[in-house]
């Protein structure tokens, strides 16, 4: 029996196709990355170099105000076997070590609130910065959504706190995913 080149090609194609199609495994789709929205005052711009772990960083050099957002997805925390039972527990875990070694560190009482199904905690921290030789003010915000925990840190000179705190709060409470 003679097999022509065309027939041989068809047989080889069908044999390879059968092997490949039987070897395929089913796949599940995963989403890479994480998207969230946050609003910044027009006098602030996105930047980099403030914190390497931050998802977004912002500043105004002219007004000498700065900030950034770091997030942890609940899925990644669970994979790392870290489980927080509440936003309060997440906040306490963060704040206990934040600027702990700084001179004159003062932490206000944390204030909790909710907006829809998003939970917030905010507190004020001030400390004396030896290098800058001034007191620094931070608004620390923790946000809990259905999928993530966020740390929103905004800061300026403590003498400018009253001028910028409401803007820092608007940044914090604008976050959603």
N, C-alpha and C positions, 0 to 999 in steps of 0.2 A: 504494500500500500504506500503510495507516494503522498507526502504532505507538502503542499505548496507553501511558499513563504508567507502568504497572507493567512492561510489556515493556521500555521504555526504561531503567528503573531496573535491571532484571536485566542488560541488555546492558552498561550502564556499569559495574556492579559486577564482572561477569566480565572486562571489559577491564582495569579497574584492578587486580583481583586477579592477573591474568596478568602484568601489567607489574611489580607489586610482588614477586611470588613469583620471577620470573626475575632480578630485580635483587639479591636477597639473596645475601650472601656467607657462607661457613661461618665459624664462630667457634671459638676455643679458649678454654677457661676458665683463668683465672689466680687464684691465691690472693693476696689483699692482706694485708699485715701479716705478723707473725711471732709465734708463740706459743712460750714456754718457761716452765718451772717452776723456782722457786727457793724454798728455805725460809729463813725469818728467825726469830731468837729472839723469843719473845713480848714481850720488853722493847723491841723495835724496831718502828717503824711505817713504813709507806710515807709518803713525803713528796715535796716538789718543791723546786726552787730550788737544788739542789746542782750539777747539771750539765745543761745544756739538751739535750745529745745522748743522755742516759741513757734507757733503756727502763724502768727501775725505779730508784727512789731510796729509801733507808731511813735511819732515824736513831733515836737515843734522846737527846733533849736532856738528860734527867736523868743518864744515864751518860756523856754527851759522846762518843758513838760515831756514826759515819756511814759511808755507803757508797752505791755505785750500780753498775749494770751497763750496759755499752754493747755492742751486738752489730753484727757485719758479716756478712751472709749471703755465702756463697761465690759465689752467683750474681751478686749485686751487685758484688762485688769483680772477678769475671771481666768483667762488662759495663764496668767502669771500667778494664779491662786491668791489674788488679793481681792477681798470682798468687803466692801463698805456697806453697812446696813442703812446708812442715811447720809444726807449731805452734811449734817452736823459732825458725823464721824470723819468724813473726808476732810472737812475744814480743820478739825482738831489735829488730825494727823499732819496736815500741812503747816499750820500756824505754830505748832510746838517747836519747830526748828527754824522757822523763818527769822533771819536776822538775830538769832539767839545770842550771838556773841557781841553784838553792837552796844556801844555805850548809850545809856539813857533810853533804852528801848521801852516804849509804852504801847500797849495794845488795848484798844477800846473793847467794850462789850460787843459781841457779835449780834447783828440784827438780821433776823430771818424774815423772808417774805416769799410770796408766790405770785406768778403772773401766768394765768392759764395753767398748763401742766409743767411749767418750768419753775424750779425752786432756786432761791438766791440766799446767800449769806454775805454780808459785808461787814468789814471792820476797818478802823483807822489804826495805822501804826506810825509812830514817829521815833526817830533815833538820831543821835548825833553822828555825823559822818566826819571822821578825823581828817580824811584827805581833802574834802571840800570845805571843811571847817564851818559847817552849817548844820542845822537840823533839817532832816528830810522827812517829808510826809508821804505815806503810801495809802491809797484806798485799795484794800484787798477785797476782791470779790470772788466768791465761789458760786458756780452755776451748775445745777443738775438738770439735765434733760433726760428724755427716755433712754438715750443711747450713750451719753457721755457726762463726764465731770470736767469743768473748765476752771482754770485759775486765771482771773483777770487782774493784772497788777498795773496800776497807774500811779505815777509819782511826780513830785515837784518839791521845791523848797518849802519847808513848813510855814514860812512867812507868807506864802502864796496859797495856802490851803483853802481859805474862804473863797478865793477867786476861782479856783479850778475844781473844787470838790463836786459841785453839781454837774459839771461836764463829765467828770470821771464816773459819776453815778449813771449818767445817761448812756455812756459807753457800756457800762456793766449791764444795765437793764435792757439794752438793745440786742443782746446776744440771743440767737436762736439757731437751731439746726433742723 
